[in-house]
Amino acid sequence: MRLSPFVRGLLVLPLLLATARLSLAQCATTTTTTTTTTTLPPCGPSLAAPQCNGACPPGEECGYDAGYFGCSCFPAGTIHCGASATPTCGGSCPRSGYCTQGLPSSGTCFCAPQVWLQPDIGTADFLNLFSQPEQWPLARTKLDVFEFYNEQLTATSNAACGDCGPNIWPNVQSAQAIPKLTSWGLKIADTPGVLKPWSCGGGQTPAQAASIAVNYVSPAIDNVAGAGGTMSYVAMDEPFYGGSHYCGPNPYSPAESAMAVEDYMAALKAKYPTIVIGDIEPYPVSTPSDLGDLENWLMLLNPKPAFFHLDVNFNFIDAGRLTQSQVQSDISSLQAFCTNHSIPFGVIFWPAPADGTVASSQDYYTKTIGRIQIVNGAIGLPGMSLFQSWIIDSVTGAKDLPINLPDTGNYSHTYLVHQGLAQLVTNGAEFSSQNVPNPMTHGVTYPVSVAFRNTGSLAWTEKWGYRLGSSAPRDNTTWGMRRVVLAPDETVPPGAVKTFTFNVTAPGSAGTYNFQWQMVEELVEWFGAASPVISIQVN
């Protein structure tokens, strides 16, 4: 388990980071505009021959593809794209995004943000996530990875995991959690410790500590496999911090910690070849923050971790130990460092209170939104956004906040996924064209089209809940539907024009009816200008 930020803050460690809008005159006759076809550029070179001998063309560098578990040449200074289970997703991404096949029938790879969810270990409605999937349909589609605590996948009684509450392995099995996550297309992750008191606090060598840690996580991986799933990711819980604070009687040096981690990764990969292993580290631990130690740590590791998750101690701002601008500058610097060294970068979103507690789900939600806004001011949307909780309920003392459901409100964790991501994304849409018959005959079905350009910062996908919504009035069913959806495998990148082609049925009574549509991100916002209203005469 992770230390509370308060305890971390008491320890001294010199480490860590670190529109021009197209206007159309409304006419009584149909308006038609030619639009561009929505296509995705290829993500990068094929990995058909992924031999990595260090020889790459000028301007490229030899790098490790975390998804393919091989090497290839990538544009220098970019994230090596391929950290998915699909070997064909080679190439690079411009920031810290992941190259992913993502949309199953597209056959194409593209750079996309990745979203993780890890509920608090003892939340009362944790198992309802699997028994009541109708309570979080939209949040679930935005997720890529569902992360468990190791004890939830191994403990068979509360004697083995007092913090788990009802969320021990037999109950997780009974809820069919693993097969359901697999059927929903979500990857499964674990956050096991590597350098903890139980692995290195008794004078163990780095090699011995690595062996103990592999034996610790293996039952969880095996249990997931036995339940019909696959453990895709292991996020090592703060091994750099742990080596200097938990190992003894003499703390490990950074080089010794790196030896243990390298042995751990090698042994785990030998046992489970497809697993992707990354690192979580806290920041800051000391004041002033020292990014150099954390950057040196990452450079010590060979191979590099497949991803890096930053656990930000935002309470240093609250206490006046660091300014908000200092924290933002450090986050930006560390992301740039990781990008330059081809390590996908993510930020953990949680309240980070000094004492590790909150009083309610609303308290958790409100504070986390504030933390996300700080990150947005530094780097915008990270390549990986991690909604995790290990908070303590200040009233009950349990690790049971926030509640998880529903995703439509109540300050739940799944609702935070929507609203938190909304802080990091700029939505924008520009009307392009529409083609609508006028007049119409009542009860007759007609083909129509409405086109919008994506002027926002994120690609539109059905996965993220981007849809065309009826307007004038909003959410009306005058034409037979409230929403027009994207195809499951469709992506509309920023700058592209999407033409929605669909059928409408004229109302059953004669009269004049408004025809207008606008883009919407479900449960977040309507955005951009609506299409010009057309007054349709129904005979």
C-alpha positions as CSV (number, residue, x, y, z in Angstrom):
1,M,0.0,0.0,0.0
2,R,1.1,3.6,-0.5
3,L,2.3,5.9,2.2
4,S,0.0,8.8,3.0
5,P,1.3,12.1,1.6
6,F,1.7,13.4,5.2
7,V,4.1,10.6,6.1
8,R,6.0,11.1,2.9
9,G,6.3,14.8,3.6
10,L,7.9,14.1,6.9
11,L,10.6,12.0,5.3
12,V,13.5,13.7,3.7
13,L,14.5,12.3,0.3
14,P,16.5,14.2,-2.2
15,L,14.6,12.7,-5.1
16,L,11.8,13.0,-7.6
17,L,11.1,15.1,-10.3
18,A,10.4,16.1,-10.9
19,T,-13.3,30.1,-35.2
20,A,-13.4,31.1,-38.2
21,R,-16.9,29.7,-38.4
22,L,-18.4,28.6,-41.8
23,S,-21.7,30.4,-42.1
24,L,-24.4,29.3,-44.5
25,A,-27.5,31.3,-45.3
26,Q,-30.7,29.4,-44.5
27,C,-32.7,28.8,-47.6
28,A,-36.0,27.2,-48.3
29,T,-34.2,24.6,-50.5
30,T,-31.7,22.0,-49.6
31,T,-28.1,23.1,-48.9
32,T,-25.3,20.7,-49.9
33,T,-21.6,21.1,-49.1
34,T,-18.8,18.7,-50.1
35,T,-17.0,17.4,-47.0
36,T,-13.8,15.7,-46.3
37,T,-13.6,11.9,-45.6
38,T,-12.8,11.0,-42.0
39,T,-9.5,9.0,-42.1
40,L,-6.7,8.3,-39.7
41,P,-3.1,8.7,-40.7
42,P,-0.9,5.7,-40.2
43,C,0.6,5.7,-36.8
44,G,4.1,4.7,-37.8
45,P,6.2,2.0,-39.3
46,S,5.2,-1.7,-39.3
47,L,6.9,-4.0,-36.8
48,A,7.2,-6.8,-39.3
49,A,10.9,-6.9,-38.8
50,P,11.5,-5.5,-35.3
51,Q,15.2,-6.3,-34.9
52,C,16.8,-3.7,-32.7
53,N,20.5,-3.5,-33.3
54,G,21.0,0.2,-32.7
55,A,21.3,1.1,-36.4
56,C,18.5,3.5,-37.4
57,P,18.3,6.1,-40.2
58,P,19.2,9.7,-39.5
59,G,16.6,11.4,-37.3
60,E,15.4,8.1,-35.8
61,E,16.4,6.2,-32.8
62,C,16.3,2.5,-31.7
63,G,13.7,2.0,-29.1
64,Y,11.8,-0.6,-27.2
65,D,8.2,-1.2,-28.1
66,A,6.4,-1.9,-24.8
67,G,3.4,-3.6,-26.5
68,Y,5.3,-5.7,-29.0
69,F,8.1,-6.6,-26.5
70,G,10.7,-6.0,-29.2
71,C,12.6,-3.1,-30.7
72,S,12.2,-0.8,-33.7
73,C,13.3,2.5,-35.1
74,F,11.3,5.6,-34.1
75,P,11.5,9.3,-34.8
76,A,13.9,10.8,-32.3
77,G,12.5,12.4,-29.2
78,T,9.0,10.9,-29.4
79,I,7.1,8.3,-27.5
80,H,7.6,4.9,-29.1
81,C,4.1,4.0,-30.2
82,G,3.1,0.5,-29.6
83,A,2.2,0.0,-25.9
84,S,-0.9,-2.0,-26.7
85,A,-1.4,-5.7,-27.2
86,T,-1.5,-5.3,-30.9
87,P,1.9,-5.8,-32.5
88,T,0.9,-3.9,-35.6
89,C,0.7,-0.7,-33.7
90,G,4.2,0.5,-34.2
91,G,5.4,4.1,-34.7
92,S,5.4,7.1,-32.4
93,C,3.2,9.7,-30.8
94,P,3.9,13.4,-30.5
95,R,3.3,13.8,-26.8
96,S,2.8,11.1,-24.1
97,G,-0.2,9.5,-25.8
98,Y,-0.4,5.8,-26.5
99,C,-0.6,4.3,-30.0
100,T,-3.4,1.9,-29.8
101,Q,-5.6,-0.1,-32.2
102,G,-8.4,0.8,-29.8
103,L,-11.3,0.7,-32.2
104,P,-11.5,-2.9,-33.1
105,S,-12.6,-3.0,-36.7
106,S,-10.7,0.0,-38.0
107,G,-7.5,-1.9,-38.6
108,T,-5.6,1.4,-37.9
109,C,-3.5,2.6,-35.1
110,F,-3.7,6.1,-33.7
111,C,-2.4,8.1,-30.8
112,A,-4.9,8.3,-28.0
113,P,-5.0,9.0,-24.3
114,Q,-5.4,6.1,-21.9
115,V,-7.8,6.2,-18.9
116,W,-7.4,4.0,-15.8
117,L,-9.8,3.5,-12.9
118,Q,-8.8,2.0,-9.5
119,P,-11.6,2.3,-6.9
120,D,-10.7,2.4,-3.2
121,I,-10.0,-1.0,-1.9
122,G,-12.9,-1.3,0.5
123,T,-15.7,0.6,-1.2
124,A,-19.1,-0.8,-0.3
125,D,-20.4,-0.7,-3.9
126,F,-17.2,-2.1,-5.6
127,L,-18.8,-5.4,-6.5
128,N,-21.8,-3.5,-7.9
129,L,-19.6,-2.3,-10.7
130,F,-19.9,-5.9,-12.1
131,S,-23.4,-6.8,-11.0
132,Q,-25.0,-3.4,-12.1
133,P,-23.1,-2.4,-15.2
134,E,-26.1,-0.3,-16.3
135,Q,-25.1,2.1,-13.5
136,W,-21.9,3.2,-15.4
137,P,-22.3,2.6,-19.2
138,L,-20.6,5.8,-20.4
139,A,-17.8,6.0,-17.8
140,R,-17.0,2.3,-18.7
141,T,-16.6,3.1,-22.4
142,K,-14.1,5.9,-21.6
143,L,-11.9,3.5,-19.6
144,D,-9.1,1.5,-21.0
145,V,-7.7,-0.1,-17.9
146,F,-9.3,-1.3,-14.6
147,E,-6.8,-1.6,-11.8
148,F,-7.1,-3.8,-8.8
149,Y,-5.3,-3.8,-5.5
150,N,-3.2,-7.0,-5.3
151,E,-5.0,-8.1,-2.1
152,Q,-8.4,-8.0,-3.9
153,L,-7.1,-10.6,-6.3
154,T,-5.5,-12.9,-3.6
155,A,-7.0,-12.5,-0.2
156,T,-9.6,-15.2,0.7
157,S,-10.7,-13.6,4.0
158,N,-10.7,-10.3,5.8
159,A,-8.0,-11.7,8.1
160,A,-5.8,-11.6,5.0
161,C,-7.0,-8.1,4.0
162,G,-8.7,-6.0,6.6
163,D,-9.0,-3.0,4.3
164,C,-10.8,-5.0,1.6
165,G,-14.2,-5.1,3.3
166,P,-16.4,-7.2,1.0
167,N,-13.9,-7.0,-1.9
168,I,-11.9,-10.1,-1.3
169,W,-11.0,-12.6,-4.1
170,P,-13.9,-15.1,-3.5
171,N,-16.4,-12.3,-3.8
172,V,-14.6,-10.8,-6.8
173,Q,-14.9,-14.2,-8.4
174,S,-18.6,-14.6,-7.6
175,A,-19.3,-11.2,-9.1
176,Q,-17.7,-12.5,-12.4
177,A,-15.5,-9.4,-12.3
178,I,-12.7,-10.8,-14.5
179,P,-14.8,-12.2,-17.3
180,K,-17.0,-9.1,-17.4
181,L,-14.1,-6.7,-17.6
182,T,-12.7,-8.9,-20.4
183,S,-16.0,-8.9,-22.3
184,W,-16.2,-5.1,-22.0
185,G,-12.7,-4.8,-23.6
186,L,-11.0,-3.4,-20.5
187,K,-7.4,-4.3,-19.7
188,I,-6.7,-5.5,-16.2
189,A,-3.9,-4.1,-14.0
190,D,-2.4,-4.6,-10.6
191,T,-0.3,-2.2,-8.3
192,P,1.9,-4.6,-6.3
193,G,4.8,-3.5,-4.1
194,V,8.3,-4.4,-5.1
195,L,10.6,-2.9,-2.5
196,K,8.5,-3.0,0.7
197,P,9.4,-3.9,4.3
198,W,8.2,-7.5,3.6
199,S,10.6,-7.9,0.6
200,C,13.7,-6.0,1.6
201,G,13.3,-4.8,5.2
202,G,15.1,-7.9,6.7
203,G,18.5,-7.4,5.1
204,Q,17.7,-9.1,1.8
205,T,19.9,-8.5,-1.2
206,P,18.3,-6.8,-4.3
207,A,18.1,-10.1,-6.0
208,Q,16.4,-11.7,-3.0
209,A,13.9,-8.8,-2.8
210,A,13.1,-9.1,-6.4
211,S,12.4,-12.8,-6.0
212,I,10.1,-12.2,-3.0
213,A,8.2,-9.5,-4.9
214,V,7.7,-11.8,-8.0
215,N,6.3,-14.5,-5.7
216,Y,4.0,-11.8,-4.1
217,V,2.3,-10.7,-7.4
218,S,2.3,-14.1,-9.2
219,P,-0.8,-15.5,-7.4
220,A,-2.8,-12.5,-8.5
221,I,-1.8,-12.9,-12.1
222,D,-2.5,-16.6,-12.0
223,N,-5.9,-16.0,-10.4
224,V,-6.9,-13.6,-13.1
225,A,-5.8,-16.1,-15.7
226,G,-7.8,-18.9,-13.9
227,A,-10.9,-16.7,-14.0
228,G,-10.6,-16.3,-17.8
229,G,-8.8,-13.0,-18.0
230,T,-5.3,-11.6,-18.6
231,M,-3.2,-9.4,-16.4
232,S,-2.1,-6.8,-18.9
233,Y,-0.3,-4.3,-16.7
234,V,1.7,-4.3,-13.5
235,A,2.4,-0.8,-12.1
236,M,5.2,-1.2,-9.5
237,D,4.2,0.8,-6.4
238,E,7.0,3.3,-5.8
239,P,10.2,1.1,-5.8
240,F,12.6,4.0,-5.9
241,Y,11.0,5.5,-2.9
242,G,10.7,2.1,-1.2
243,G,14.3,1.2,-1.7
244,S,15.6,4.2,0.3
245,H,12.9,4.0,3.0
246,Y,11.9,0.4,3.5
247,C,14.9,-1.6,2.8
248,G,17.3,-2.3,5.7
249,P,19.0,-2.3,7.9
250,N,20.9,-0.3,5.4
251,P,18.7,1.5,2.8
252,Y,19.3,0.6,-0.8
253,S,21.2,3.0,-2.9
254,P,19.5,4.0,-6.2
255,A,21.8,1.6,-8.0
256,E,20.8,-1.2,-5.7
257,S,17.1,-0.4,-6.1
258,A,17.6,-0.4,-9.9
259,M,19.2,-3.8,-9.7
260,A,16.2,-5.1,-7.8
261,V,13.7,-3.6,-10.2
262,E,15.6,-4.9,-13.3
263,D,15.7,-8.4,-11.7
264,Y,12.0,-8.2,-10.9
265,M,11.0,-7.1,-14.4
266,A,13.2,-9.8,-16.0
267,A,11.8,-12.5,-13.9
268,L,8.2,-11.4,-14.3
269,K,8.6,-11.1,-18.0
270,A,10.2,-14.5,-18.2
271,K,7.2,-16.0,-16.3
272,Y,4.5,-13.9,-18.0
273,P,5.9,-12.8,-21.4
274,T,3.0,-10.5,-22.4
275,I,2.8,-8.5,-19.3
276,V,3.6,-4.7,-19.5
277,I,5.5,-3.3,-16.4
278,G,5.6,0.3,-15.4
279,D,6.6,2.4,-12.4
280,I,4.7,4.7,-10.0
281,E,6.6,7.2,-8.0
282,P,5.6,10.1,-5.6
283,Y,6.4,13.7,-6.1
284,P,7.5,15.8,-4.2
285,V,8.9,14.1,-1.1
286,S,11.2,16.8,0.0
287,T,11.3,20.6,-0.4
288,P,12.6,22.0,-2.7
289,S,11.7,19.3,-5.1
290,D,14.5,17.6,-6.9
291,L,13.6,16.3,-10.3
292,G,17.2,15.3,-11.0
293,D,17.1,12.3,-8.6
294,L,13.9,10.9,-10.2
295,E,15.2,11.5,-13.7
296,N,18.5,9.8,-12.8
297,W,16.5,6.9,-11.4
298,L,14.6,6.4,-14.7
299,M,17.9,6.5,-16.6
300,L,19.4,3.8,-14.3
301,L,16.8,1.3,-15.3
302,N,17.6,-1.0,-18.3
303,P,15.1,-1.6,-19.8
304,K,13.1,1.4,-19.1
305,P,9.7,1.0,-17.5
306,A,6.9,0.7,-20.1
307,F,5.2,3.7,-18.5
308,F,5.6,6.1,-15.6
309,H,2.8,7.2,-13.3
310,L,3.3,10.3,-11.2
311,D,1.7,10.5,-7.8
312,V,1.6,14.2,-7.1
313,N,1.7,15.4,-3.5
314,F,-0.6,18.4,-4.2
315,N,-0.8,19.1,-0.4
316,F,2.7,20.7,-0.7
317,I,0.9,23.6,-2.4
318,D,-1.7,23.7,0.4
319,A,1.0,23.9,3.1
320,G,2.9,26.6,1.2
321,R,5.9,24.3,0.7
322,L,5.8,24.7,-3.0
323,T,3.9,27.2,-5.2
324,Q,1.4,26.0,-7.7
325,S,3.5,27.3,-10.5
326,Q,6.5,25.3,-9.2
327,V,4.5,22.1,-9.2
328,Q,3.1,22.8,-12.7
329,S,6.6,23.6,-14.0
330,D,7.9,20.3,-12.5
331,I,5.1,18.2,-13.9
332,S,5.7,19.8,-17.4
333,S,9.4,19.2,-17.1
334,L,9.0,15.5,-16.1
335,Q,6.6,14.9,-18.9
336,A,9.1,16.4,-21.4
337,F,11.8,14.2,-19.9
338,C,9.7,11.1,-20.2
339,T,8.7,11.9,-23.7
340,N,12.4,12.5,-24.7
341,H,13.2,9.1,-23.3
342,S,10.2,7.3,-24.8
343,I,8.5,6.6,-21.5
344,P,4.7,7.1,-21.7
345,F,3.7,9.5,-18.9
346,G,0.6,9.5,-16.7
347,V,-0.7,11.4,-13.7
348,I,-2.7,10.0,-10.8
349,F,-5.8,12.1,-10.0
350,W,-6.9,12.0,-6.3
351,P,-7.2,14.7,-3.6
352,A,-3.8,14.1,-2.0
353,P,-4.7,15.5,1.4
354,A,-1.9,16.0,4.0
355,D,-3.4,13.5,6.4
356,G,-4.6,11.0,3.7
357,T,-8.3,11.5,4.6
358,V,-11.5,13.0,3.3
359,A,-14.9,13.3,5.0
360,S,-17.2,12.3,2.1
361,S,-17.5,11.5,-1.6
362,Q,-18.3,15.1,-2.3
363,D,-15.2,16.2,-0.4
364,Y,-13.1,13.7,-2.5
365,Y,-14.7,14.9,-5.8
366,T,-14.4,18.6,-5.1
367,K,-10.7,18.4,-4.1
368,T,-9.8,16.1,-7.0
369,I,-11.3,18.4,-9.6
370,G,-9.2,21.2,-8.2
371,R,-6.1,19.0,-8.5
372,I,-7.0,18.1,-12.1
373,Q,-7.2,21.8,-12.9
374,I,-3.7,22.3,-11.7
375,V,-2.4,19.5,-14.0
376,N,-4.4,21.0,-16.9
377,G,-2.6,24.3,-16.4
378,A,0.7,22.4,-16.7
379,I,0.3,19.9,-19.5
380,G,-3.4,19.5,-20.4
381,L,-4.5,16.0,-21.0
382,P,-1.8,13.5,-20.0
383,G,-1.1,10.4,-22.1
384,M,-2.5,8.4,-19.3
385,S,-5.1,9.7,-16.8
386,L,-5.4,7.6,-13.7
387,F,-8.4,7.9,-11.4
388,Q,-7.2,6.1,-8.3
389,S,-8.2,6.1,-4.6
390,W,-6.5,4.8,-1.5
391,I,-8.1,7.5,0.7
392,I,-9.2,7.0,4.3
393,D,-12.7,8.0,5.4
394,S,-12.1,10.4,8.2
395,V,-15.5,9.4,9.7
396,T,-15.2,5.6,9.6
397,G,-11.5,5.1,9.3
398,A,-12.2,2.7,6.3
399,K,-10.7,2.9,2.9
400,D,-14.1,3.2,1.3
401,L,-14.3,6.6,-0.6
402,P,-15.6,7.8,-2.9
403,I,-18.6,5.7,-3.8
404,N,-18.3,4.2,-7.3
405,L,-21.8,4.5,-8.7
406,P,-23.7,5.8,-10.6
407,D,-21.8,7.6,-13.4
408,T,-24.5,10.2,-13.7
409,G,-23.8,12.0,-10.4
410,N,-23.7,11.7,-6.6
411,Y,-20.0,12.7,-6.6
412,S,-19.2,9.1,-7.5
413,H,-15.8,7.9,-8.8
414,T,-17.2,7.0,-12.2
415,Y,-18.9,10.4,-12.4
416,L,-15.5,11.9,-11.6
417,V,-14.1,10.2,-14.7
418,H,-16.4,12.2,-16.9
419,Q,-16.0,15.5,-15.2
420,G,-12.3,15.1,-14.5
421,L,-11.5,14.4,-18.2
422,A,-13.7,17.4,-19.1
423,Q,-11.3,19.6,-17.3
424,L,-8.5,18.4,-19.5
425,V,-10.2,18.5,-22.9
426,T,-11.3,21.4,-25.0
427,N,-14.4,20.6,-27.1
428,G,-15.1,22.5,-30.2
429,A,-17.3,22.0,-33.3
430,E,-17.9,24.1,-36.4
431,F,-20.9,23.7,-38.6
432,S,-19.9,22.6,-42.1
433,S,-23.0,21.7,-44.1
434,Q,-26.4,20.0,-44.1
435,N,-28.6,18.4,-46.7
436,V,-32.3,18.2,-45.8
437,P,-35.3,17.8,-48.1
438,N,-37.9,20.5,-47.7
439,P,-40.9,20.2,-47.8
440,M,-41.7,16.7,-46.5
441,T,-44.8,14.5,-46.4
442,H,-46.0,13.4,-43.0
443,G,-45.0,9.9,-42.0
444,V,-42.5,9.5,-44.8
445,T,-38.8,8.6,-44.1
446,Y,-36.1,10.8,-45.7
447,P,-32.3,10.6,-45.8
448,V,-30.5,13.7,-44.4
449,S,-27.0,14.7,-43.6
450,V,-25.4,17.1,-41.2
451,A,-21.7,17.8,-41.1
452,F,-19.4,19.4,-38.4
453,R,-15.7,20.0,-38.2
454,N,-13.9,19.0,-35.0
455,T,-12.2,22.1,-33.7
456,G,-11.5,20.7,-30.3
457,S,-8.4,19.1,-28.8
458,L,-9.5,15.4,-28.8
459,A,-10.7,13.0,-31.4
460,W,-14.4,12.3,-31.4
461,T,-15.3,8.6,-30.8
462,E,-18.3,6.8,-29.6
463,K,-16.1,5.5,-26.8
464,W,-15.8,9.0,-25.4
465,G,-19.6,9.7,-25.8
466,Y,-19.3,12.1,-28.7
467,R,-22.6,12.3,-30.6
468,L,-24.9,14.5,-32.7
469,G,-27.8,15.7,-30.6
470,S,-31.2,17.1,-31.6
471,S,-31.8,20.7,-30.9
472,A,-34.5,23.4,-31.1
473,P,-35.6,22.3,-28.6
474,R,-32.7,20.3,-27.2
475,D,-33.3,16.5,-26.9
476,N,-36.5,16.6,-29.0
477,T,-37.7,13.5,-30.8
478,T,-39.5,15.4,-33.6
479,W,-37.6,13.5,-36.2
480,G,-37.6,10.1,-34.6
481,M,-34.4,10.2,-32.5
482,R,-32.5,12.3,-30.0
483,R,-29.0,11.2,-30.9
484,V,-27.0,10.1,-34.0
485,V,-24.0,8.1,-33.0
486,L,-20.6,7.4,-34.5
487,A,-19.7,3.9,-35.6
488,P,-17.9,1.9,-33.0
489,D,-14.7,1.9,-35.0
490,E,-14.9,5.5,-36.2
491,T,-12.5,8.3,-35.1
492,V,-12.9,12.0,-36.1
493,P,-9.5,13.6,-35.4
494,P,-9.2,17.4,-34.7
495,G,-9.5,19.3,-37.9
496,A,-11.5,16.6,-39.7
497,V,-15.1,17.0,-40.9
498,K,-17.7,14.3,-40.0
499,T,-20.8,14.0,-42.1
500,F,-23.6,12.3,-40.1
501,T,-25.9,10.6,-42.6
502,F,-29.1,9.2,-41.2
503,N,-32.8,8.8,-41.9
504,V,-35.6,10.9,-40.3
505,T,-39.3,10.4,-40.4
506,A,-41.5,13.4,-40.9
507,P,-44.0,14.1,-38.1
508,G,-47.5,12.6,-38.4
509,S,-49.2,16.0,-38.4
510,A,-49.0,18.7,-41.0
511,G,-47.2,21.9,-39.9
512,T,-43.9,23.6,-39.7
513,Y,-41.1,21.9,-37.7
514,N,-37.6,23.0,-36.7
515,F,-34.7,20.9,-37.9
516,Q,-31.4,21.6,-35.9
517,W,-28.6,19.6,-34.5
518,Q,-25.6,20.2,-32.2
519,M,-22.5,18.2,-31.0
520,V,-22.7,16.8,-27.5
521,E,-20.3,14.9,-25.2
522,E,-22.7,12.8,-23.1
523,L,-22.9,13.7,-19.4
524,V,-20.4,16.5,-20.0
525,E,-21.6,19.3,-22.3
526,W,-23.1,20.5,-25.5
527,F,-20.5,22.3,-27.5
528,G,-19.9,24.4,-30.6
529,A,-22.5,26.2,-32.7
530,A,-25.6,24.3,-33.7
531,S,-26.5,23.8,-37.3
532,P,-28.7,26.7,-38.7
533,V,-32.4,26.1,-38.0
534,I,-34.3,24.9,-41.0
535,S,-38.1,25.3,-40.9
536,I,-39.4,22.1,-42.5
537,Q,-42.9,22.3,-44.0
538,V,-44.7,19.0,-43.5
539,N,-47.7,18.5,-45.7
